[in-house]
Amino acid sequence: MGLFDKKECVLCGGKAGLITRYKLSDGSFICGSCRGRMSSNTTGFGNMSVDDARGLITLKESNDDRFQNNFVITREFDLDSSHRMMAVNDETGEFAILKDANPDIFSFDDVQNFFVDLSTRALNEEERKNDSSLTGLLTFLFSDDFRSRFPEIPHCPRGSKITGMYFEIVFGPNPFWAEKIRIDMMPGWLDTETDVEKAYVCANDMYQCFKEYKNGTRVAQSFEQPEEQTRSINTNAIEQVKQLKELLDMGALTQEEFDTKKKELLGL
Ligand SMILES: [Zn+2]
């Protein structure tokens, strides 16, 4: 009796191999394939009871159904059409990081912290002298214009180059037992202005989204707005058009600018 009779998976009875087994709080083990049926974000097996472990497998299965059939994507954050990053359901205040077909659905309430982590390394002498494309990229990245567009995202120090960008989400207690998610914002990274800019734009948009929920400036709400609220928006738009008309009469706006803005405000 002792250690050697505990090498069976407590859930499926299969072999819990030395390398692929996970020890639970009561000293029993689960095998790699049972672990694979849970979220890849799950951590903390040492604090988990057998029932917890079973529940996490059930949760991952029902998550699949929820994501396929009940997750309304009201906003999506992508690097481009082939790199989808995050889907948000603003009706329920939930999000999913789109790294696989069955992405965990988290509540924004589960989030404790979020930030962008930029990896950089110092340029060597050779790179400084010879790499003209890199020089172009650095000029672009160090421009005041670029920096001012993303004041809350870390920027590359001078004399260095960016080697990666990660969006990190740190969780409080949550159903998936996830501790954090680290998202690669430069998958298949190329040293080009386009790729760096895409990463910055998407990371910044995601950052602003988390910030809205954290600051309470956006709360989960149904998109069917009450009539009263719709009416006040219309009144507001008319008020703004009036102000624009004044600017037009003053000569501060061209007719074309006025027309464009008017259409926008009135949703024409
Ligand atoms: Zn198993």
py3Dmol code that shows the C-alpha trace and the ligand (Angstrom):
import py3Dmol

protein = """\
ATOM      1  CA  MET A   1       0.000   0.000   0.000  1.00  0.00           C
ATOM      2  CA  GLY A   2       1.164   3.563  -0.402  1.00  0.00           C
ATOM      3  CA  LEU A   3       2.324   5.495  -3.421  1.00  0.00           C
ATOM      4  CA  PHE A   4       2.286   2.663  -5.936  1.00  0.00           C
ATOM      5  CA  ASP A   5      -1.399   1.814  -5.846  1.00  0.00           C
ATOM      6  CA  LYS A   6      -2.412   5.395  -6.665  1.00  0.00           C
ATOM      7  CA  LYS A   7      -1.269   5.489 -10.262  1.00  0.00           C
ATOM      8  CA  GLU A   8      -4.656   4.896 -11.757  1.00  0.00           C
ATOM      9  CA  CYS A   9      -6.717   7.828 -12.947  1.00  0.00           C
ATOM     10  CA  VAL A  10      -9.398   8.452 -10.347  1.00  0.00           C
ATOM     11  CA  LEU A  11     -11.846   9.563 -13.073  1.00  0.00           C
ATOM     12  CA  CYS A  12     -11.474   7.053 -15.906  1.00  0.00           C
ATOM     13  CA  GLY A  13      -9.435   4.243 -14.276  1.00  0.00           C
ATOM     14  CA  GLY A  14      -6.817   4.562 -17.018  1.00  0.00           C
ATOM     15  CA  LYS A  15      -3.095   4.703 -16.462  1.00  0.00           C
ATOM     16  CA  ALA A  16      -1.918   7.935 -14.887  1.00  0.00           C
ATOM     17  CA  GLY A  17       1.663   8.042 -16.222  1.00  0.00           C
ATOM     18  CA  LEU A  18       4.439   9.672 -14.257  1.00  0.00           C
ATOM     19  CA  ILE A  19       4.780  12.643 -16.601  1.00  0.00           C
ATOM     20  CA  THR A  20       1.182  13.156 -17.683  1.00  0.00           C
ATOM     21  CA  ARG A  21      -0.601  12.782 -14.362  1.00  0.00           C
ATOM     22  CA  TYR A  22      -1.959  15.499 -12.105  1.00  0.00           C
ATOM     23  CA  LYS A  23      -2.185  15.107  -8.349  1.00  0.00           C
ATOM     24  CA  LEU A  24      -5.401  16.250  -6.690  1.00  0.00           C
ATOM     25  CA  SER A  25      -5.851  17.512  -3.129  1.00  0.00           C
ATOM     26  CA  ASP A  26      -6.674  14.061  -1.716  1.00  0.00           C
ATOM     27  CA  GLY A  27      -3.522  12.536  -3.228  1.00  0.00           C
ATOM     28  CA  SER A  28      -5.310  10.764  -6.088  1.00  0.00           C
ATOM     29  CA  PHE A  29      -4.310  11.327  -9.709  1.00  0.00           C
ATOM     30  CA  ILE A  30      -6.000  12.165 -12.959  1.00  0.00           C
ATOM     31  CA  CYS A  31      -4.506  11.139 -16.289  1.00  0.00           C
ATOM     32  CA  GLY A  32      -3.389  13.366 -19.149  1.00  0.00           C
ATOM     33  CA  SER A  33      -6.385  12.548 -21.287  1.00  0.00           C
ATOM     34  CA  CYS A  34      -8.877  13.482 -18.533  1.00  0.00           C
ATOM     35  CA  ARG A  35      -6.931  16.686 -17.964  1.00  0.00           C
ATOM     36  CA  GLY A  36      -7.181  17.312 -21.731  1.00  0.00           C
ATOM     37  CA  ARG A  37     -10.967  17.302 -21.446  1.00  0.00           C
ATOM     38  CA  MET A  38     -10.773  20.328 -19.141  1.00  0.00           C
ATOM     39  CA  SER A  39      -9.922  23.847 -20.187  1.00  0.00           C
ATOM     40  CA  SER A  40      -6.277  24.312 -21.132  1.00  0.00           C
ATOM     41  CA  ASN A  41      -6.417  27.391 -18.869  1.00  0.00           C
ATOM     42  CA  THR A  42      -7.208  25.318 -15.768  1.00  0.00           C
ATOM     43  CA  THR A  43      -4.591  25.354 -13.006  1.00  0.00           C
ATOM     44  CA  GLY A  44      -4.426  24.519  -9.288  1.00  0.00           C
ATOM     45  CA  PHE A  45      -4.899  20.722  -9.370  1.00  0.00           C
ATOM     46  CA  GLY A  46      -3.342  20.432  -5.911  1.00  0.00           C
ATOM     47  CA  ASN A  47      -6.344  22.272  -4.448  1.00  0.00           C
ATOM     48  CA  MET A  48      -8.915  20.332  -6.443  1.00  0.00           C
ATOM     49  CA  SER A  49     -11.205  17.614  -5.151  1.00  0.00           C
ATOM     50  CA  VAL A  50     -12.257  14.706  -7.373  1.00  0.00           C
ATOM     51  CA  ASP A  51     -15.689  16.323  -7.700  1.00  0.00           C
ATOM     52  CA  ASP A  52     -14.079  19.633  -8.725  1.00  0.00           C
ATOM     53  CA  ALA A  53     -12.133  17.791 -11.437  1.00  0.00           C
ATOM     54  CA  ARG A  54     -15.269  16.036 -12.681  1.00  0.00           C
ATOM     55  CA  GLY A  55     -17.118  19.366 -12.677  1.00  0.00           C
ATOM     56  CA  LEU A  56     -14.417  21.028 -14.766  1.00  0.00           C
ATOM     57  CA  ILE A  57     -14.815  18.383 -17.481  1.00  0.00           C
ATOM     58  CA  THR A  58     -18.584  18.874 -17.504  1.00  0.00           C
ATOM     59  CA  LEU A  59     -18.112  22.632 -17.628  1.00  0.00           C
ATOM     60  CA  LYS A  60     -15.809  22.408 -20.665  1.00  0.00           C
ATOM     61  CA  GLU A  61     -18.391  20.254 -22.464  1.00  0.00           C
ATOM     62  CA  SER A  62     -21.278  22.610 -21.741  1.00  0.00           C
ATOM     63  CA  ASN A  63     -19.063  25.569 -22.649  1.00  0.00           C
ATOM     64  CA  ASP A  64     -18.788  24.179 -26.180  1.00  0.00           C
ATOM     65  CA  ASP A  65     -22.560  24.133 -26.544  1.00  0.00           C
ATOM     66  CA  ARG A  66     -22.887  27.608 -25.017  1.00  0.00           C
ATOM     67  CA  PHE A  67     -20.266  29.060 -27.332  1.00  0.00           C
ATOM     68  CA  GLN A  68     -21.740  27.469 -30.475  1.00  0.00           C
ATOM     69  CA  ASN A  69     -25.384  28.211 -29.715  1.00  0.00           C
ATOM     70  CA  ASN A  70     -25.794  30.897 -27.086  1.00  0.00           C
ATOM     71  CA  PHE A  71     -22.869  33.254 -27.332  1.00  0.00           C
ATOM     72  CA  VAL A  72     -23.952  36.415 -29.134  1.00  0.00           C
ATOM     73  CA  ILE A  73     -20.885  38.194 -30.466  1.00  0.00           C
ATOM     74  CA  THR A  74     -21.617  41.908 -30.156  1.00  0.00           C
ATOM     75  CA  ARG A  75     -17.974  42.911 -30.686  1.00  0.00           C
ATOM     76  CA  GLU A  76     -14.965  41.089 -32.041  1.00  0.00           C
ATOM     77  CA  PHE A  77     -11.269  42.019 -31.810  1.00  0.00           C
ATOM     78  CA  ASP A  78      -9.031  40.647 -34.555  1.00  0.00           C
ATOM     79  CA  LEU A  79      -5.535  41.218 -35.886  1.00  0.00           C
ATOM     80  CA  ASP A  80      -6.914  40.494 -39.343  1.00  0.00           C
ATOM     81  CA  SER A  81      -9.373  38.086 -40.942  1.00  0.00           C
ATOM     82  CA  SER A  82      -7.131  35.072 -40.345  1.00  0.00           C
ATOM     83  CA  HIS A  83      -6.193  35.984 -36.778  1.00  0.00           C
ATOM     84  CA  ARG A  84      -9.332  36.269 -34.645  1.00  0.00           C
ATOM     85  CA  MET A  85      -8.402  37.190 -31.090  1.00  0.00           C
ATOM     86  CA  MET A  86     -11.345  37.925 -28.791  1.00  0.00           C
ATOM     87  CA  ALA A  87     -15.121  37.808 -29.020  1.00  0.00           C
ATOM     88  CA  VAL A  88     -17.287  39.804 -26.627  1.00  0.00           C
ATOM     89  CA  ASN A  89     -20.913  39.357 -25.659  1.00  0.00           C
ATOM     90  CA  ASP A  90     -21.903  42.761 -24.276  1.00  0.00           C
ATOM     91  CA  GLU A  91     -25.411  41.484 -23.563  1.00  0.00           C
ATOM     92  CA  THR A  92     -24.060  39.229 -20.815  1.00  0.00           C
ATOM     93  CA  GLY A  93     -20.726  40.935 -20.049  1.00  0.00           C
ATOM     94  CA  GLU A  94     -18.703  37.929 -21.194  1.00  0.00           C
ATOM     95  CA  PHE A  95     -15.749  37.302 -23.470  1.00  0.00           C
ATOM     96  CA  ALA A  96     -13.901  34.423 -25.107  1.00  0.00           C
ATOM     97  CA  ILE A  97     -10.284  34.318 -26.280  1.00  0.00           C
ATOM     98  CA  LEU A  98     -10.507  32.699 -29.687  1.00  0.00           C
ATOM     99  CA  LYS A  99      -7.511  30.406 -29.626  1.00  0.00           C
ATOM    100  CA  ASP A 100      -9.447  27.202 -30.200  1.00  0.00           C
ATOM    101  CA  ALA A 101     -12.842  25.988 -31.357  1.00  0.00           C
ATOM    102  CA  ASN A 102     -14.241  25.716 -27.826  1.00  0.00           C
ATOM    103  CA  PRO A 103     -12.914  28.851 -26.118  1.00  0.00           C
ATOM    104  CA  ASP A 104     -13.701  29.340 -22.427  1.00  0.00           C
ATOM    105  CA  ILE A 105     -16.433  31.888 -21.814  1.00  0.00           C
ATOM    106  CA  PHE A 106     -15.345  34.194 -18.994  1.00  0.00           C
ATOM    107  CA  SER A 107     -17.253  36.976 -17.309  1.00  0.00           C
ATOM    108  CA  PHE A 108     -15.574  40.378 -17.196  1.00  0.00           C
ATOM    109  CA  ASP A 109     -16.266  40.140 -13.442  1.00  0.00           C
ATOM    110  CA  ASP A 110     -13.741  37.264 -13.292  1.00  0.00           C
ATOM    111  CA  VAL A 111     -10.948  39.572 -14.431  1.00  0.00           C
ATOM    112  CA  GLN A 112      -8.629  40.949 -11.784  1.00  0.00           C
ATOM    113  CA  ASN A 113      -6.041  42.651 -13.982  1.00  0.00           C
ATOM    114  CA  PHE A 114      -5.042  43.073 -17.633  1.00  0.00           C
ATOM    115  CA  PHE A 115      -2.006  44.567 -19.325  1.00  0.00           C
ATOM    116  CA  VAL A 116       0.139  44.462 -22.411  1.00  0.00           C
ATOM    117  CA  ASP A 117       3.586  42.955 -22.011  1.00  0.00           C
ATOM    118  CA  LEU A 118       6.121  44.016 -24.613  1.00  0.00           C
ATOM    119  CA  SER A 119       9.280  41.925 -25.085  1.00  0.00           C
ATOM    120  CA  THR A 120      12.260  43.792 -26.489  1.00  0.00           C
ATOM    121  CA  ARG A 121      15.956  43.259 -26.884  1.00  0.00           C
ATOM    122  CA  ALA A 122      18.845  45.658 -27.442  1.00  0.00           C
ATOM    123  CA  LEU A 123      20.026  46.001 -31.034  1.00  0.00           C
ATOM    124  CA  ASN A 124      23.569  44.878 -31.719  1.00  0.00           C
ATOM    125  CA  GLU A 125      26.108  46.993 -33.567  1.00  0.00           C
ATOM    126  CA  GLU A 126      25.565  45.182 -36.859  1.00  0.00           C
ATOM    127  CA  GLU A 127      21.816  45.665 -36.773  1.00  0.00           C
ATOM    128  CA  ARG A 128      22.204  49.334 -36.019  1.00  0.00           C
ATOM    129  CA  LYS A 129      24.448  49.817 -39.031  1.00  0.00           C
ATOM    130  CA  ASN A 130      23.125  47.455 -41.655  1.00  0.00           C
ATOM    131  CA  ASP A 131      19.431  46.791 -41.316  1.00  0.00           C
ATOM    132  CA  SER A 132      17.779  49.581 -43.225  1.00  0.00           C
ATOM    133  CA  SER A 133      14.293  48.048 -43.047  1.00  0.00           C
ATOM    134  CA  LEU A 134      14.654  47.880 -39.275  1.00  0.00           C
ATOM    135  CA  THR A 135      15.749  51.508 -39.199  1.00  0.00           C
ATOM    136  CA  GLY A 136      12.591  52.394 -41.101  1.00  0.00           C
ATOM    137  CA  LEU A 137      10.480  50.413 -38.683  1.00  0.00           C
ATOM    138  CA  LEU A 138      12.111  52.030 -35.672  1.00  0.00           C
ATOM    139  CA  THR A 139      11.642  55.511 -37.075  1.00  0.00           C
ATOM    140  CA  PHE A 140       7.984  54.653 -37.477  1.00  0.00           C
ATOM    141  CA  LEU A 141       7.679  53.172 -33.970  1.00  0.00           C
ATOM    142  CA  PHE A 142       9.456  56.077 -32.311  1.00  0.00           C
ATOM    143  CA  SER A 143       7.438  58.737 -34.050  1.00  0.00           C
ATOM    144  CA  ASP A 144       5.404  60.922 -31.734  1.00  0.00           C
ATOM    145  CA  ASP A 145       2.397  60.225 -33.881  1.00  0.00           C
ATOM    146  CA  PHE A 146       2.594  56.475 -33.310  1.00  0.00           C
ATOM    147  CA  ARG A 147       3.252  56.797 -29.596  1.00  0.00           C
ATOM    148  CA  SER A 148       0.453  59.241 -29.027  1.00  0.00           C
ATOM    149  CA  ARG A 149      -2.039  56.872 -30.662  1.00  0.00           C
ATOM    150  CA  PHE A 150      -1.399  54.230 -27.987  1.00  0.00           C
ATOM    151  CA  PRO A 151      -0.576  56.056 -24.752  1.00  0.00           C
ATOM    152  CA  GLU A 152      -1.538  53.080 -22.548  1.00  0.00           C
ATOM    153  CA  ILE A 153       0.421  50.396 -24.391  1.00  0.00           C
ATOM    154  CA  PRO A 154       4.163  50.002 -23.658  1.00  0.00           C
ATOM    155  CA  HIS A 155       6.541  51.227 -26.348  1.00  0.00           C
ATOM    156  CA  CYS A 156       9.919  50.012 -27.508  1.00  0.00           C
ATOM    157  CA  PRO A 157      12.881  51.673 -25.758  1.00  0.00           C
ATOM    158  CA  ARG A 158      15.373  53.409 -28.027  1.00  0.00           C
ATOM    159  CA  GLY A 159      18.210  51.225 -29.245  1.00  0.00           C
ATOM    160  CA  SER A 160      16.045  48.112 -28.952  1.00  0.00           C
ATOM    161  CA  LYS A 161      13.693  46.099 -31.103  1.00  0.00           C
ATOM    162  CA  ILE A 162      10.380  44.448 -30.328  1.00  0.00           C
ATOM    163  CA  THR A 163      10.546  40.673 -30.120  1.00  0.00           C
ATOM    164  CA  GLY A 164       6.993  39.996 -29.033  1.00  0.00           C
ATOM    165  CA  MET A 165       3.795  41.427 -27.645  1.00  0.00           C
ATOM    166  CA  TYR A 166       1.484  39.651 -25.228  1.00  0.00           C
ATOM    167  CA  PHE A 167      -1.887  40.609 -23.839  1.00  0.00           C
ATOM    168  CA  GLU A 168      -2.188  39.216 -20.356  1.00  0.00           C
ATOM    169  CA  ILE A 169      -5.422  38.673 -18.454  1.00  0.00           C
ATOM    170  CA  VAL A 170      -5.133  37.810 -14.749  1.00  0.00           C
ATOM    171  CA  PHE A 171      -8.168  36.187 -13.162  1.00  0.00           C
ATOM    172  CA  GLY A 172      -9.701  36.166  -9.733  1.00  0.00           C
ATOM    173  CA  PRO A 173     -11.805  33.136  -8.730  1.00  0.00           C
ATOM    174  CA  ASN A 174     -13.583  31.754 -11.820  1.00  0.00           C
ATOM    175  CA  PRO A 175     -15.388  28.582 -12.902  1.00  0.00           C
ATOM    176  CA  PHE A 176     -12.475  27.354 -15.073  1.00  0.00           C
ATOM    177  CA  TRP A 177      -9.894  27.660 -12.288  1.00  0.00           C
ATOM    178  CA  ALA A 178      -7.880  29.798 -14.690  1.00  0.00           C
ATOM    179  CA  GLU A 179      -5.047  31.836 -13.258  1.00  0.00           C
ATOM    180  CA  LYS A 180      -4.160  33.857 -16.317  1.00  0.00           C
ATOM    181  CA  ILE A 181      -4.209  33.880 -20.090  1.00  0.00           C
ATOM    182  CA  ARG A 182      -1.268  35.161 -22.073  1.00  0.00           C
ATOM    183  CA  ILE A 183      -2.200  35.963 -25.655  1.00  0.00           C
ATOM    184  CA  ASP A 184       0.407  36.244 -28.378  1.00  0.00           C
ATOM    185  CA  MET A 185      -0.481  39.441 -30.223  1.00  0.00           C
ATOM    186  CA  MET A 186       2.151  38.813 -32.914  1.00  0.00           C
ATOM    187  CA  PRO A 187       1.579  35.243 -34.095  1.00  0.00           C
ATOM    188  CA  GLY A 188       3.775  34.530 -37.115  1.00  0.00           C
ATOM    189  CA  TRP A 189       5.467  37.800 -36.285  1.00  0.00           C
ATOM    190  CA  LEU A 190       7.208  39.729 -39.053  1.00  0.00           C
ATOM    191  CA  ASP A 191       9.412  42.757 -38.544  1.00  0.00           C
ATOM    192  CA  THR A 192       7.154  45.033 -40.524  1.00  0.00           C
ATOM    193  CA  GLU A 193       5.314  48.245 -39.757  1.00  0.00           C
ATOM    194  CA  THR A 194       2.058  46.587 -40.752  1.00  0.00           C
ATOM    195  CA  ASP A 195       2.403  43.719 -38.275  1.00  0.00           C
ATOM    196  CA  VAL A 196       3.500  45.908 -35.399  1.00  0.00           C
ATOM    197  CA  GLU A 197       0.728  48.358 -36.077  1.00  0.00           C
ATOM    198  CA  LYS A 198      -1.888  45.581 -36.265  1.00  0.00           C
ATOM    199  CA  ALA A 199      -0.710  44.276 -32.892  1.00  0.00           C
ATOM    200  CA  TYR A 200      -0.835  47.729 -31.321  1.00  0.00           C
ATOM    201  CA  VAL A 201      -4.273  48.531 -32.730  1.00  0.00           C
ATOM    202  CA  CYS A 202      -5.797  45.227 -31.629  1.00  0.00           C
ATOM    203  CA  ALA A 203      -4.093  45.217 -28.204  1.00  0.00           C
ATOM    204  CA  ASN A 204      -5.213  48.781 -27.609  1.00  0.00           C
ATOM    205  CA  ASP A 205      -8.817  48.013 -28.614  1.00  0.00           C
ATOM    206  CA  MET A 206      -8.868  45.012 -26.284  1.00  0.00           C
ATOM    207  CA  TYR A 207      -7.302  47.065 -23.497  1.00  0.00           C
ATOM    208  CA  GLN A 208      -9.979  49.744 -23.863  1.00  0.00           C
ATOM    209  CA  CYS A 209     -12.678  47.070 -23.766  1.00  0.00           C
ATOM    210  CA  PHE A 210     -11.396  45.600 -20.480  1.00  0.00           C
ATOM    211  CA  LYS A 211     -11.013  49.108 -19.110  1.00  0.00           C
ATOM    212  CA  GLU A 212     -14.645  49.969 -19.910  1.00  0.00           C
ATOM    213  CA  TYR A 213     -15.834  47.000 -17.872  1.00  0.00           C
ATOM    214  CA  LYS A 214     -13.359  47.553 -15.061  1.00  0.00           C
ATOM    215  CA  ASN A 215     -14.294  51.236 -14.724  1.00  0.00           C
ATOM    216  CA  GLY A 216     -17.966  50.419 -14.992  1.00  0.00           C
ATOM    217  CA  THR A 217     -18.378  52.703 -18.012  1.00  0.00           C
ATOM    218  CA  ARG A 218     -19.789  49.696 -19.806  1.00  0.00           C
ATOM    219  CA  VAL A 219     -21.995  47.190 -18.085  1.00  0.00           C
ATOM    220  CA  ALA A 220     -23.673  44.177 -19.573  1.00  0.00           C
ATOM    221  CA  GLN A 221     -26.929  45.311 -21.137  1.00  0.00           C
ATOM    222  CA  SER A 222     -29.433  44.147 -23.646  1.00  0.00           C
ATOM    223  CA  PHE A 223     -29.157  45.872 -26.973  1.00  0.00           C
ATOM    224  CA  GLU A 224     -32.906  46.367 -27.182  1.00  0.00           C
ATOM    225  CA  GLN A 225     -32.860  49.818 -25.688  1.00  0.00           C
ATOM    226  CA  PRO A 226     -35.941  51.193 -24.019  1.00  0.00           C
ATOM    227  CA  GLU A 227     -37.862  53.622 -26.212  1.00  0.00           C
ATOM    228  CA  GLU A 228     -37.200  56.547 -23.917  1.00  0.00           C
ATOM    229  CA  GLN A 229     -33.461  56.154 -24.264  1.00  0.00           C
ATOM    230  CA  THR A 230     -33.701  55.940 -28.072  1.00  0.00           C
ATOM    231  CA  ARG A 231     -35.701  59.133 -28.100  1.00  0.00           C
ATOM    232  CA  SER A 232     -33.157  60.994 -26.000  1.00  0.00           C
ATOM    233  CA  ILE A 233     -30.409  59.897 -28.392  1.00  0.00           C
ATOM    234  CA  ASN A 234     -32.427  61.305 -31.295  1.00  0.00           C
ATOM    235  CA  THR A 235     -32.991  64.580 -29.489  1.00  0.00           C
ATOM    236  CA  ASN A 236     -29.308  64.742 -28.797  1.00  0.00           C
ATOM    237  CA  ALA A 237     -28.481  64.145 -32.468  1.00  0.00           C
ATOM    238  CA  ILE A 238     -30.827  66.923 -33.580  1.00  0.00           C
ATOM    239  CA  GLU A 239     -29.216  69.258 -31.076  1.00  0.00           C
ATOM    240  CA  GLN A 240     -25.802  68.439 -32.495  1.00  0.00           C
ATOM    241  CA  VAL A 241     -26.978  69.002 -36.071  1.00  0.00           C
ATOM    242  CA  LYS A 242     -28.231  72.426 -35.012  1.00  0.00           C
ATOM    243  CA  GLN A 243     -24.805  73.251 -33.634  1.00  0.00           C
ATOM    244  CA  LEU A 244     -23.168  72.020 -36.820  1.00  0.00           C
ATOM    245  CA  LYS A 245     -25.508  74.231 -38.858  1.00  0.00           C
ATOM    246  CA  GLU A 246     -24.304  77.211 -36.857  1.00  0.00           C
ATOM    247  CA  LEU A 247     -20.707  76.245 -37.605  1.00  0.00           C
ATOM    248  CA  LEU A 248     -21.626  75.941 -41.282  1.00  0.00           C
ATOM    249  CA  ASP A 249     -23.219  79.409 -41.268  1.00  0.00           C
ATOM    250  CA  MET A 250     -20.132  80.804 -39.561  1.00  0.00           C
ATOM    251  CA  GLY A 251     -18.012  79.304 -42.309  1.00  0.00           C
ATOM    252  CA  ALA A 252     -16.165  77.011 -39.910  1.00  0.00           C
ATOM    253  CA  LEU A 253     -17.406  73.937 -41.796  1.00  0.00           C
ATOM    254  CA  THR A 254     -17.740  73.304 -45.521  1.00  0.00           C
ATOM    255  CA  GLN A 255     -21.101  72.179 -46.918  1.00  0.00           C
ATOM    256  CA  GLU A 256     -19.564  68.780 -47.601  1.00  0.00           C
ATOM    257  CA  GLU A 257     -18.301  68.373 -44.034  1.00  0.00           C
ATOM    258  CA  PHE A 258     -21.687  69.404 -42.701  1.00  0.00           C
ATOM    259  CA  ASP A 259     -23.542  66.922 -44.936  1.00  0.00           C
ATOM    260  CA  THR A 260     -21.276  64.022 -43.962  1.00  0.00           C
ATOM    261  CA  LYS A 261     -21.544  64.725 -40.249  1.00  0.00           C
ATOM    262  CA  LYS A 262     -25.314  65.256 -40.466  1.00  0.00           C
ATOM    263  CA  LYS A 263     -25.840  61.906 -42.169  1.00  0.00           C
ATOM    264  CA  GLU A 264     -23.694  60.246 -39.531  1.00  0.00           C
ATOM    265  CA  LEU A 265     -25.593  61.750 -36.612  1.00  0.00           C
ATOM    266  CA  LEU A 266     -29.038  61.065 -37.967  1.00  0.00           C
ATOM    267  CA  GLY A 267     -28.109  57.612 -39.214  1.00  0.00           C
ATOM    268  CA  LEU A 268     -29.210  58.411 -42.768  1.00  0.00           C
TER     269      LEU A 268
END
"""
ligand_1 = """\
1
ZN
Zn -8.404 9.673 -16.850
"""
view = py3Dmol.view(width=600, height=400)
view.addModel(protein, "pdb")
view.setStyle({"model": 0}, {"cartoon": {"style": "trace"}})
view.addModel(ligand_1, "xyz")
view.setStyle({"model": 1}, {"stick": {}})
view.zoomTo()
view.show()
